[in-house]
Amino acid sequence: MLKLFIWTEFCPDYTSGLAFAIAKDETDARKLIEEERGFNVYEWGNLEIKPLSRRIARSVSGGG
């Protein structure tokens, strides 16, 4: 079963952000994100894992 993996406070380049992946497990999710970004990530932040069997919503605002 696939799950939604959400990293808040994701900081691959010294700025706070958000990363997410739909994957089978955490290892697969991290690999997908690193492939999408093109480099290894060292500051992953906080992880939330959500099953895809229920509705979910999140929002992100940025600022300087």
PQR file with spaces between the fields and no chain letter, atoms N, CA, C, O and H, PARSE charges and radii, in Angstrom:
ATOM       1  N    MET     1       0.835   -1.180    0.000 -0.4000 1.5000
ATOM       2  CA   MET     1       0.000    0.000    0.000 -0.0000 2.0000
ATOM       3  C    MET     1       0.885    1.250    0.000  0.5500 1.7000
ATOM       4  O    MET     1       1.860    1.336    0.747 -0.5500 1.4000
ATOM       5  N    LEU     2       0.535    2.191   -0.831 -0.4000 1.5000
ATOM       6  CA   LEU     2       1.276    3.448   -0.881 -0.0000 2.0000
ATOM       7  C    LEU     2       0.846    4.374    0.245  0.5500 1.7000
ATOM       8  O    LEU     2      -0.294    4.330    0.709 -0.5500 1.4000
ATOM       9  H    LEU     2      -0.257    2.121   -1.437  0.4000 1.0000
ATOM      10  N    LYS     3       1.783    5.214    0.674 -0.4000 1.5000
ATOM      11  CA   LYS     3       1.525    6.190    1.734 -0.0000 2.0000
ATOM      12  C    LYS     3       2.060    7.544    1.291  0.5500 1.7000
ATOM      13  O    LYS     3       2.904    7.640    0.400 -0.5500 1.4000
ATOM      14  H    LYS     3       2.708    5.250    0.298  0.4000 1.0000
ATOM      15  N    LEU     4       1.549    8.581    1.933 -0.4000 1.5000
ATOM      16  CA   LEU     4       2.029    9.937    1.697 -0.0000 2.0000
ATOM      17  C    LEU     4       3.031   10.280    2.785  0.5500 1.7000
ATOM      18  O    LEU     4       2.702   10.234    3.971 -0.5500 1.4000
ATOM      19  H    LEU     4       0.863    8.503    2.656  0.4000 1.0000
ATOM      20  N    PHE     5       4.261   10.628    2.389 -0.4000 1.5000
ATOM      21  CA   PHE     5       5.329   11.019    3.307 -0.0000 2.0000
ATOM      22  C    PHE     5       5.527   12.522    3.165  0.5500 1.7000
ATOM      23  O    PHE     5       5.769   13.018    2.065 -0.5500 1.4000
ATOM      24  H    PHE     5       4.528   10.665    1.426  0.4000 1.0000
ATOM      25  N    ILE     6       5.425   13.248    4.277 -0.4000 1.5000
ATOM      26  CA   ILE     6       5.534   14.704    4.269 -0.0000 2.0000
ATOM      27  C    ILE     6       6.640   15.117    5.227  0.5500 1.7000
ATOM      28  O    ILE     6       6.623   14.742    6.400 -0.5500 1.4000
ATOM      29  H    ILE     6       5.228   12.845    5.171  0.4000 1.0000
ATOM      30  N    TRP     7       7.598   15.884    4.735 -0.4000 1.5000
ATOM      31  CA   TRP     7       8.644   16.448    5.588 -0.0000 2.0000
ATOM      32  C    TRP     7       8.411   17.946    5.721  0.5500 1.7000
ATOM      33  O    TRP     7       8.447   18.677    4.732 -0.5500 1.4000
ATOM      34  H    TRP     7       7.613   16.188    3.782  0.4000 1.0000
ATOM      35  N    THR     8       8.172   18.395    6.938 -0.4000 1.5000
ATOM      36  CA   THR     8       8.089   19.823    7.213 -0.0000 2.0000
ATOM      37  C    THR     8       9.458   20.264    7.725  0.5500 1.7000
ATOM      38  O    THR     8      10.232   19.434    8.201 -0.5500 1.4000
ATOM      39  H    THR     8       8.142   17.800    7.742  0.4000 1.0000
ATOM      40  N    GLU     9       9.755   21.515    7.636 -0.4000 1.5000
ATOM      41  CA   GLU     9      11.081   22.043    8.003 -0.0000 2.0000
ATOM      42  C    GLU     9      12.182   21.379    7.177  0.5500 1.7000
ATOM      43  O    GLU     9      13.304   21.205    7.652 -0.5500 1.4000
ATOM      44  H    GLU     9       9.125   22.189    7.249  0.4000 1.0000
ATOM      45  N    PHE    10      11.857   21.014    5.958 -0.4000 1.5000
ATOM      46  CA   PHE    10      12.789   20.414    5.004 -0.0000 2.0000
ATOM      47  C    PHE    10      13.782   21.493    4.577  0.5500 1.7000
ATOM      48  O    PHE    10      13.378   22.514    4.020 -0.5500 1.4000
ATOM      49  H    PHE    10      10.945   21.155    5.572  0.4000 1.0000
ATOM      50  N    CYS    11      15.073   21.283    4.830 -0.4000 1.5000
ATOM      51  CA   CYS    11      16.087   22.337    4.603 -0.0000 2.0000
ATOM      52  C    CYS    11      17.269   21.826    3.786  0.5500 1.7000
ATOM      53  O    CYS    11      18.371   21.734    4.326 -0.5500 1.4000
ATOM      54  H    CYS    11      15.401   20.454    5.283  0.4000 1.0000
ATOM      55  N    PRO    12      17.091   21.494    2.526 -0.5600 1.5000
ATOM      56  CA   PRO    12      18.219   20.996    1.754  0.2800 2.0000
ATOM      57  C    PRO    12      19.210   22.079    1.346  0.5500 1.7000
ATOM      58  O    PRO    12      20.342   21.768    0.974 -0.5500 1.4000
ATOM      59  N    ASP    13      18.805   23.346    1.410 -0.4000 1.5000
ATOM      60  CA   ASP    13      19.684   24.431    0.962 -0.0000 2.0000
ATOM      61  C    ASP    13      19.659   25.615    1.934  0.5500 1.7000
ATOM      62  O    ASP    13      19.748   26.768    1.513 -0.5500 1.4000
ATOM      63  H    ASP    13      17.886   23.598    1.712  0.4000 1.0000
ATOM      64  N    TYR    14      19.539   25.331    3.211 -0.4000 1.5000
ATOM      65  CA   TYR    14      19.557   26.335    4.282 -0.0000 2.0000
ATOM      66  C    TYR    14      18.329   27.241    4.298  0.5500 1.7000
ATOM      67  O    TYR    14      18.335   28.270    4.973 -0.5500 1.4000
ATOM      68  H    TYR    14      19.466   24.394    3.552  0.4000 1.0000
ATOM      69  N    THR    15      17.286   26.878    3.571 -0.4000 1.5000
ATOM      70  CA   THR    15      16.007   27.568    3.679 -0.0000 2.0000
ATOM      71  C    THR    15      14.952   26.531    4.023  0.5500 1.7000
ATOM      72  O    THR    15      14.996   25.407    3.524 -0.5500 1.4000
ATOM      73  H    THR    15      17.281   26.042    3.023  0.4000 1.0000
ATOM      74  N    SER    16      14.014   26.900    4.865 -0.4000 1.5000
ATOM      75  CA   SER    16      12.988   25.970    5.310 -0.0000 2.0000
ATOM      76  C    SER    16      11.958   25.752    4.209  0.5500 1.7000
ATOM      77  O    SER    16      11.525   26.699    3.552 -0.5500 1.4000
ATOM      78  H    SER    16      13.979   27.813    5.270  0.4000 1.0000
ATOM      79  N    GLY    17      11.577   24.515    4.019 -0.4000 1.5000
ATOM      80  CA   GLY    17      10.606   24.207    2.980 -0.0000 2.0000
ATOM      81  C    GLY    17       9.783   22.988    3.331  0.5500 1.7000
ATOM      82  O    GLY    17       9.652   22.621    4.498 -0.5500 1.4000
ATOM      83  H    GLY    17      11.929   23.746    4.553  0.4000 1.0000
ATOM      84  N    LEU    18       9.236   22.371    2.313 -0.4000 1.5000
ATOM      85  CA   LEU    18       8.370   21.212    2.458 -0.0000 2.0000
ATOM      86  C    LEU    18       8.718   20.233    1.346  0.5500 1.7000
ATOM      87  O    LEU    18       8.965   20.635    0.210 -0.5500 1.4000
ATOM      88  H    LEU    18       9.343   22.669    1.365  0.4000 1.0000
ATOM      89  N    ALA    19       8.737   18.960    1.675 -0.4000 1.5000
ATOM      90  CA   ALA    19       8.937   17.929    0.663 -0.0000 2.0000
ATOM      91  C    ALA    19       7.900   16.843    0.890  0.5500 1.7000
ATOM      92  O    ALA    19       7.513   16.571    2.026 -0.5500 1.4000
ATOM      93  H    ALA    19       8.536   18.633    2.598  0.4000 1.0000
ATOM      94  N    PHE    20       7.452   16.223   -0.198 -0.4000 1.5000
ATOM      95  CA   PHE    20       6.517   15.115   -0.042 -0.0000 2.0000
ATOM      96  C    PHE    20       6.743   14.093   -1.142  0.5500 1.7000
ATOM      97  O    PHE    20       7.258   14.403   -2.216 -0.5500 1.4000
ATOM      98  H    PHE    20       7.767   16.444   -1.121  0.4000 1.0000
ATOM      99  N    ALA    21       6.344   12.867   -0.842 -0.4000 1.5000
ATOM     100  CA   ALA    21       6.418   11.791   -1.824 -0.0000 2.0000
ATOM     101  C    ALA    21       5.319   10.787   -1.518  0.5500 1.7000
ATOM     102  O    ALA    21       4.951   10.585   -0.361 -0.5500 1.4000
ATOM     103  H    ALA    21       5.925   12.615    0.030  0.4000 1.0000
ATOM     104  N    ILE    22       4.810   10.174   -2.547 -0.4000 1.5000
ATOM     105  CA   ILE    22       3.905    9.039   -2.401 -0.0000 2.0000
ATOM     106  C    ILE    22       4.739    7.819   -2.744  0.5500 1.7000
ATOM     107  O    ILE    22       5.226    7.675   -3.866 -0.5500 1.4000
ATOM     108  H    ILE    22       5.110   10.338   -3.487  0.4000 1.0000
ATOM     109  N    ALA    23       4.898    6.937   -1.754 -0.4000 1.5000
ATOM     110  CA   ALA    23       5.816    5.815   -1.919 -0.0000 2.0000
ATOM     111  C    ALA    23       5.384    4.647   -1.042  0.5500 1.7000
ATOM     112  O    ALA    23       4.434    4.752   -0.266 -0.5500 1.4000
ATOM     113  H    ALA    23       4.503    7.054   -0.842  0.4000 1.0000
ATOM     114  N    LYS    24       6.105    3.523   -1.181 -0.4000 1.5000
ATOM     115  CA   LYS    24       5.768    2.335   -0.396 -0.0000 2.0000
ATOM     116  C    LYS    24       6.335    2.377    1.014  0.5500 1.7000
ATOM     117  O    LYS    24       5.742    1.823    1.940 -0.5500 1.4000
ATOM     118  H    LYS    24       6.877    3.438   -1.811  0.4000 1.0000
ATOM     119  N    ASP    25       7.508    3.045    1.188 -0.4000 1.5000
ATOM     120  CA   ASP    25       8.105    3.153    2.517 -0.0000 2.0000
ATOM     121  C    ASP    25       8.991    4.401    2.564  0.5500 1.7000
ATOM     122  O    ASP    25       9.179    5.078    1.552 -0.5500 1.4000
ATOM     123  H    ASP    25       7.990    3.494    0.436  0.4000 1.0000
ATOM     124  N    GLU    26       9.534    4.698    3.749 -0.4000 1.5000
ATOM     125  CA   GLU    26      10.327    5.917    3.926 -0.0000 2.0000
ATOM     126  C    GLU    26      11.584    5.920    3.064  0.5500 1.7000
ATOM     127  O    GLU    26      11.948    6.953    2.501 -0.5500 1.4000
ATOM     128  H    GLU    26       9.381    4.148    4.571  0.4000 1.0000
ATOM     129  N    THR    27      12.242    4.788    2.957 -0.4000 1.5000
ATOM     130  CA   THR    27      13.454    4.697    2.139 -0.0000 2.0000
ATOM     131  C    THR    27      13.153    5.034    0.685  0.5500 1.7000
ATOM     132  O    THR    27      13.890    5.789    0.050 -0.5500 1.4000
ATOM     133  H    THR    27      11.947    3.948    3.414  0.4000 1.0000
ATOM     134  N    ASP    28      12.080    4.479    0.168 -0.4000 1.5000
ATOM     135  CA   ASP    28      11.663    4.751   -1.206 -0.0000 2.0000
ATOM     136  C    ASP    28      11.302    6.227   -1.379  0.5500 1.7000
ATOM     137  O    ASP    28      11.644    6.832   -2.395 -0.5500 1.4000
ATOM     138  H    ASP    28      11.481    3.866    0.683  0.4000 1.0000
ATOM     139  N    ALA    29      10.622    6.804   -0.404 -0.4000 1.5000
ATOM     140  CA   ALA    29      10.227    8.215   -0.466 -0.0000 2.0000
ATOM     141  C    ALA    29      11.455    9.125   -0.502  0.5500 1.7000
ATOM     142  O    ALA    29      11.519   10.050   -1.312 -0.5500 1.4000
ATOM     143  H    ALA    29      10.344    6.312    0.421  0.4000 1.0000
ATOM     144  N    ARG    30      12.420    8.867    0.364 -0.4000 1.5000
ATOM     145  CA   ARG    30      13.644    9.688    0.382 -0.0000 2.0000
ATOM     146  C    ARG    30      14.398    9.578   -0.943  0.5500 1.7000
ATOM     147  O    ARG    30      14.900   10.575   -1.464 -0.5500 1.4000
ATOM     148  H    ARG    30      12.369    8.115    1.021  0.4000 1.0000
ATOM     149  N    LYS    31      14.474    8.363   -1.481 -0.4000 1.5000
ATOM     150  CA   LYS    31      15.159    8.147   -2.756 -0.0000 2.0000
ATOM     151  C    LYS    31      14.476    8.938   -3.872  0.5500 1.7000
ATOM     152  O    LYS    31      15.150    9.568   -4.687 -0.5500 1.4000
ATOM     153  H    LYS    31      14.067    7.554   -1.058  0.4000 1.0000
ATOM     154  N    LEU    32      13.147    8.907   -3.914 -0.4000 1.5000
ATOM     155  CA   LEU    32      12.408    9.649   -4.937 -0.0000 2.0000
ATOM     156  C    LEU    32      12.675   11.146   -4.843  0.5500 1.7000
ATOM     157  O    LEU    32      12.862   11.810   -5.863 -0.5500 1.4000
ATOM     158  H    LEU    32      12.600    8.395   -3.252  0.4000 1.0000
ATOM     159  N    ILE    33      12.695   11.677   -3.633 -0.4000 1.5000
ATOM     160  CA   ILE    33      12.934   13.111   -3.447 -0.0000 2.0000
ATOM     161  C    ILE    33      14.354   13.480   -3.860  0.5500 1.7000
ATOM     162  O    ILE    33      14.563   14.489   -4.534 -0.5500 1.4000
ATOM     163  H    ILE    33      12.544   11.139   -2.804  0.4000 1.0000
ATOM     164  N    GLU    34      15.326   12.672   -3.460 -0.4000 1.5000
ATOM     165  CA   GLU    34      16.711   12.970   -3.849 -0.0000 2.0000
ATOM     166  C    GLU    34      16.898   12.878   -5.358  0.5500 1.7000
ATOM     167  O    GLU    34      17.649   13.667   -5.932 -0.5500 1.4000
ATOM     168  H    GLU    34      15.156   11.853   -2.912  0.4000 1.0000
ATOM     169  N    GLU    35      16.230   11.928   -6.012 -0.4000 1.5000
ATOM     170  CA   GLU    35      16.305   11.837   -7.472 -0.0000 2.0000
ATOM     171  C    GLU    35      15.679   13.073   -8.116  0.5500 1.7000
ATOM     172  O    GLU    35      16.200   13.592   -9.103 -0.5500 1.4000
ATOM     173  H    GLU    35      15.620   11.287   -5.546  0.4000 1.0000
ATOM     174  N    GLU    36      14.563   13.546   -7.559 -0.4000 1.5000
ATOM     175  CA   GLU    36      13.882   14.721   -8.102 -0.0000 2.0000
ATOM     176  C    GLU    36      14.729   15.977   -7.921  0.5500 1.7000
ATOM     177  O    GLU    36      14.769   16.829   -8.808 -0.5500 1.4000
ATOM     178  H    GLU    36      14.139   13.126   -6.757  0.4000 1.0000
ATOM     179  N    ARG    37      15.404   16.099   -6.782 -0.4000 1.5000
ATOM     180  CA   ARG    37      16.225   17.280   -6.496 -0.0000 2.0000
ATOM     181  C    ARG    37      17.582   17.212   -7.190  0.5500 1.7000
ATOM     182  O    ARG    37      18.162   18.247   -7.518 -0.5500 1.4000
ATOM     183  H    ARG    37      15.372   15.406   -6.061  0.4000 1.0000
ATOM     184  N    GLY    38      18.092   16.001   -7.415 -0.4000 1.5000
ATOM     185  CA   GLY    38      19.372   15.857   -8.093 -0.0000 2.0000
ATOM     186  C    GLY    38      20.578   15.824   -7.172  0.5500 1.7000
ATOM     187  O    GLY    38      21.711   15.851   -7.654 -0.5500 1.4000
ATOM     188  H    GLY    38      17.621   15.160   -7.149  0.4000 1.0000
ATOM     189  N    PHE    39      20.370   15.766   -5.853 -0.4000 1.5000
ATOM     190  CA   PHE    39      21.489   15.654   -4.913 -0.0000 2.0000
ATOM     191  C    PHE    39      21.007   15.087   -3.588  0.5500 1.7000
ATOM     192  O    PHE    39      19.806   15.025   -3.324 -0.5500 1.4000
ATOM     193  H    PHE    39      19.450   15.743   -5.462  0.4000 1.0000
ATOM     194  N    ASN    40      21.973   14.668   -2.745 -0.4000 1.5000
ATOM     195  CA   ASN    40      21.644   14.110   -1.436 -0.0000 2.0000
ATOM     196  C    ASN    40      21.133   15.197   -0.506  0.5500 1.7000
ATOM     197  O    ASN    40      21.623   16.326   -0.524 -0.5500 1.4000
ATOM     198  H    ASN    40      22.949   14.719   -2.959  0.4000 1.0000
ATOM     199  N    VAL    41      20.154   14.849    0.297 -0.4000 1.5000
ATOM     200  CA   VAL    41      19.577   15.778    1.275 -0.0000 2.0000
ATOM     201  C    VAL    41      20.096   15.382    2.651  0.5500 1.7000
ATOM     202  O    VAL    41      20.091   14.201    2.999 -0.5500 1.4000
ATOM     203  H    VAL    41      19.756   13.932    0.312  0.4000 1.0000
ATOM     204  N    TYR    42      20.546   16.364    3.438 -0.4000 1.5000
ATOM     205  CA   TYR    42      21.077   16.083    4.770 -0.0000 2.0000
ATOM     206  C    TYR    42      20.176   16.588    5.888  0.5500 1.7000
ATOM     207  O    TYR    42      20.219   16.046    6.992 -0.5500 1.4000
ATOM     208  H    TYR    42      20.550   17.323    3.155  0.4000 1.0000
ATOM     209  N    GLU    43      19.367   17.603    5.640 -0.4000 1.5000
ATOM     210  CA   GLU    43      18.453   18.154    6.647 -0.0000 2.0000
ATOM     211  C    GLU    43      17.021   17.866    6.227  0.5500 1.7000
ATOM     212  O    GLU    43      16.403   18.656    5.513 -0.5500 1.4000
ATOM     213  H    GLU    43      19.332   18.043    4.743  0.4000 1.0000
ATOM     214  N    TRP    44      16.492   16.715    6.680 -0.4000 1.5000
ATOM     215  CA   TRP    44      15.164   16.299    6.244 -0.0000 2.0000
ATOM     216  C    TRP    44      14.039   16.987    7.010  0.5500 1.7000
ATOM     217  O    TRP    44      12.973   17.214    6.439 -0.5500 1.4000
ATOM     218  H    TRP    44      16.994   16.074    7.260  0.4000 1.0000
ATOM     219  N    GLY    45      14.235   17.321    8.260 -0.4000 1.5000
ATOM     220  CA   GLY    45      13.158   17.939    9.038 -0.0000 2.0000
ATOM     221  C    GLY    45      12.254   16.905    9.680  0.5500 1.7000
ATOM     222  O    GLY    45      12.665   15.773    9.939 -0.5500 1.4000
ATOM     223  H    GLY    45      15.101   17.137    8.724  0.4000 1.0000
ATOM     224  N    ASN    46      11.019   17.309    9.933 -0.4000 1.5000
ATOM     225  CA   ASN    46      10.040   16.476   10.643 -0.0000 2.0000
ATOM     226  C    ASN    46       9.217   15.670    9.647  0.5500 1.7000
ATOM     227  O    ASN    46       8.753   16.200    8.638 -0.5500 1.4000
ATOM     228  H    ASN    46      10.685   18.228    9.723  0.4000 1.0000
ATOM     229  N    LEU    47       9.041   14.391    9.939 -0.4000 1.5000
ATOM     230  CA   LEU    47       8.319   13.500    9.029 -0.0000 2.0000
ATOM     231  C    LEU    47       6.928   13.186    9.556  0.5500 1.7000
ATOM     232  O    LEU    47       6.752   12.855   10.729 -0.5500 1.4000
ATOM     233  H    LEU    47       9.417   13.960   10.759  0.4000 1.0000
ATOM     234  N    GLU    48       5.937   13.295    8.666 -0.4000 1.5000
ATOM     235  CA   GLU    48       4.578   12.818    8.917 -0.0000 2.0000
ATOM     236  C    GLU    48       4.287   11.763    7.856  0.5500 1.7000
ATOM     237  O    GLU    48       4.627   11.942    6.687 -0.5500 1.4000
ATOM     238  H    GLU    48       6.080   13.564    7.714  0.4000 1.0000
ATOM     239  N    ILE    49       3.661   10.673    8.262 -0.4000 1.5000
ATOM     240  CA   ILE    49       3.287    9.620    7.317 -0.0000 2.0000
ATOM     241  C    ILE    49       1.775    9.469    7.375  0.5500 1.7000
ATOM     242  O    ILE    49       1.200    9.270    8.445 -0.5500 1.4000
ATOM     243  H    ILE    49       3.384   10.527    9.212  0.4000 1.0000
ATOM     244  N    LYS    50       1.134    9.567    6.209 -0.4000 1.5000
ATOM     245  CA   LYS    50      -0.320    9.498    6.125 -0.0000 2.0000
ATOM     246  C    LYS    50      -0.723    8.371    5.189  0.5500 1.7000
ATOM     247  O    LYS    50      -0.195    8.265    4.082 -0.5500 1.4000
ATOM     248  H    LYS    50       1.601    9.730    5.340  0.4000 1.0000
ATOM     249  N    PRO    51      -1.658    7.522    5.625 -0.5600 1.5000
ATOM     250  CA   PRO    51      -2.175    6.507    4.707  0.2800 2.0000
ATOM     251  C    PRO    51      -3.011    7.187    3.627  0.5500 1.7000
ATOM     252  O    PRO    51      -3.606    8.237    3.871 -0.5500 1.4000
ATOM     253  N    LEU    52      -3.056    6.609    2.466 -0.4000 1.5000
ATOM     254  CA   LEU    52      -3.829    7.198    1.380 -0.0000 2.0000
ATOM     255  C    LEU    52      -5.272    6.707    1.376  0.5500 1.7000
ATOM     256  O    LEU    52      -5.951    6.771    0.352 -0.5500 1.4000
ATOM     257  H    LEU    52      -2.573    5.756    2.268  0.4000 1.0000
ATOM     258  N    SER    53      -5.731    6.223    2.505 -0.4000 1.5000
ATOM     259  CA   SER    53      -7.097    5.724    2.607 -0.0000 2.0000
ATOM     260  C    SER    53      -8.058    6.758    3.182  0.5500 1.7000
ATOM     261  O    SER    53      -9.244    6.477    3.354 -0.5500 1.4000
ATOM     262  H    SER    53      -5.179    6.170    3.337  0.4000 1.0000
ATOM     263  N    ARG    54      -7.546    7.965    3.483 -0.4000 1.5000
ATOM     264  CA   ARG    54      -8.433    9.010    3.998 -0.0000 2.0000
ATOM     265  C    ARG    54      -8.048   10.350    3.396  0.5500 1.7000
ATOM     266  O    ARG    54      -6.947   10.520    2.871 -0.5500 1.4000
ATOM     267  H    ARG    54      -6.582    8.193    3.343  0.4000 1.0000
ATOM     268  N    ARG    55      -8.959   11.283    3.481 -0.4000 1.5000
ATOM     269  CA   ARG    55      -8.728   12.610    2.911 -0.0000 2.0000
ATOM     270  C    ARG    55      -7.792   13.409    3.811  0.5500 1.7000
ATOM     271  O    ARG    55      -7.797   13.249    5.032 -0.5500 1.4000
ATOM     272  H    ARG    55      -9.852   11.144    3.908  0.4000 1.0000
ATOM     273  N    ILE    56      -6.987   14.273    3.187 -0.4000 1.5000
ATOM     274  CA   ILE    56      -6.037   15.085    3.938 -0.0000 2.0000
ATOM     275  C    ILE    56      -5.779   16.379    3.170  0.5500 1.7000
ATOM     276  O    ILE    56      -5.815   16.405    1.940 -0.5500 1.4000
ATOM     277  H    ILE    56      -6.983   14.403    2.195  0.4000 1.0000
ATOM     278  N    ALA    57      -5.522   17.429    3.904 -0.4000 1.5000
ATOM     279  CA   ALA    57      -5.142   18.705    3.285 -0.0000 2.0000
ATOM     280  C    ALA    57      -4.066   19.354    4.138  0.5500 1.7000
ATOM     281  O    ALA    57      -4.099   19.255    5.365 -0.5500 1.4000
ATOM     282  H    ALA    57      -5.492   17.408    4.904  0.4000 1.0000
ATOM     283  N    ARG    58      -3.111   20.020    3.495 -0.4000 1.5000
ATOM     284  CA   ARG    58      -2.069   20.788    4.166 -0.0000 2.0000
ATOM     285  C    ARG    58      -1.813   22.020    3.319  0.5500 1.7000
ATOM     286  O    ARG    58      -2.075   22.020    2.116 -0.5500 1.4000
ATOM     287  H    ARG    58      -3.085   20.100    2.498  0.4000 1.0000
ATOM     288  N    SER    59      -1.309   23.055    3.936 -0.4000 1.5000
ATOM     289  CA   SER    59      -0.928   24.242    3.171 -0.0000 2.0000
ATOM     290  C    SER    59       0.405   24.756    3.679  0.5500 1.7000
ATOM     291  O    SER    59       0.792   24.502    4.819 -0.5500 1.4000
ATOM     292  H    SER    59      -1.097   23.056    4.913  0.4000 1.0000
ATOM     293  N    VAL    60       1.097   25.476    2.824 -0.4000 1.5000
ATOM     294  CA   VAL    60       2.403   26.025    3.166 -0.0000 2.0000
ATOM     295  C    VAL    60       2.427   27.475    2.730  0.5500 1.7000
ATOM     296  O    VAL    60       2.051   27.792    1.601 -0.5500 1.4000
ATOM     297  H    VAL    60       0.783   25.682    1.898  0.4000 1.0000
ATOM     298  N    SER    61       2.866   28.363    3.617 -0.4000 1.5000
ATOM     299  CA   SER    61       3.091   29.746    3.203 -0.0000 2.0000
ATOM     300  C    SER    61       4.555   30.062    3.385  0.5500 1.7000
ATOM     301  O    SER    61       5.210   29.542    4.288 -0.5500 1.4000
ATOM     302  H    SER    61       3.171   28.105    4.534  0.4000 1.0000
ATOM     303  N    GLY    62       5.045   30.892    2.550 -0.4000 1.5000
ATOM     304  CA   GLY    62       6.447   31.267    2.630 -0.0000 2.0000
ATOM     305  C    GLY    62       6.586   32.730    2.973  0.5500 1.7000
ATOM     306  O    GLY    62       5.602   33.464    3.065 -0.5500 1.4000
ATOM     307  H    GLY    62       4.513   31.315    1.817  0.4000 1.0000
ATOM     308  N    GLY    63       7.763   33.117    3.149 -0.4000 1.5000
ATOM     309  CA   GLY    63       8.014   34.507    3.465 -0.0000 2.0000
ATOM     310  C    GLY    63       9.501   34.756    3.544  0.5500 1.7000
ATOM     311  O    GLY    63      10.304   33.823    3.523 -0.5500 1.4000
ATOM     312  H    GLY    63       8.562   32.520    3.074  0.4000 1.0000
ATOM     313  N    GLY    64       9.843   35.961    3.631 -0.4000 1.5000
ATOM     314  CA   GLY    64      11.250   36.279    3.666 -0.0000 2.0000
ATOM     315  C    GLY    64      11.555   36.964    4.907  0.5500 1.7000
ATOM     316  O    GLY    64      12.707   37.328    5.143 -0.5500 1.4000
ATOM     317  H    GLY    64       9.190   36.718    3.649  0.4000 1.0000
